[in-house]
Amino acid sequence: MKPDRDVVIVGAGAAGLVAAQYAARANLNTLVIEEMASGGQALIIDNLENYPGFPDPLPGFELSQRMETQAKNFGAEFAFGTVSEIKKEGDVFHIKSNAGDITTYAVVLATGAKHRLLDVPGEQEFSGRGVSYCATCDGPFFKGQKMLVVGGGDAACDEAMYLANLASKVVLVHRRGRFRAQKALAERVMNNPKIEVRFNTECLTIKGDTKITSVTLFDKIKNEEYEEEMGAAFIFVGTIPQTAAVAGVELDEGGYVKTDEHMQTNVKGLFAAGDVRATPFRQLIVAAGEGAIAAHSCSQYIDELKGQAYR
């Protein structure tokens, strides 16, 4: 059975948009399915200043629109809907979504990962106005200010170390009595003079007017609630990779998709790129590079698949 498409890309963040561009440019019949709007996490970045080739900051929305236009110019098509199931039968993938069912030779999973929320008052209201989930993206906007970091894993410690180079002071709070981060990383945080670590402490509310001005913290040992001025709050309490639609794909202990260097998963013809993939550094530029590799691998896989049909 000849499928409807050569490749279907699920997700239109940076990884999906670049994969769409490279796949379409390779003359593959390409469809992108996105459940919301093209751009993914980039849409919440007001001023993107570390993407190569753009010395002047630009909104993440604008960069996403440029990427989408570029992919469309090469022939990629877009549909909006939620994918509920990706299943392989023989050499063909069957995709179910509320935009309609479709078949394809190859799939690029670029569904990303959603930031786990603290779910406290003020968090969503001040998202992009002092509340951030990416220190590399937003830390430079708060230079010289006191910053809060919430979390106790590798990400929280890594980002606290980064922010310590920018902030007047970093207050890192963790609800448990010890870090979950690797020992060497945790020790570097504890020994940094610009980072104050407060264990057994929770963030209860985030306050402000047009931007964050303070947070309410709770000391679990003293059973004491107090308010403290802050210029920004960086939240690193985990992410949730979006893999529910795919059965049989191999995941790491954090639930992220495992691939080889070609972005190939354990399911032949199913590739993964961007934040849904197990990767050491989650940035737009990394996701874009992985999207390009995934599309190139798709092209090679499909050429091999079609070639077998004529042998």
Disulfide bonds with the S-S distance in Angstrom:
Cys134-Cys137 2.24
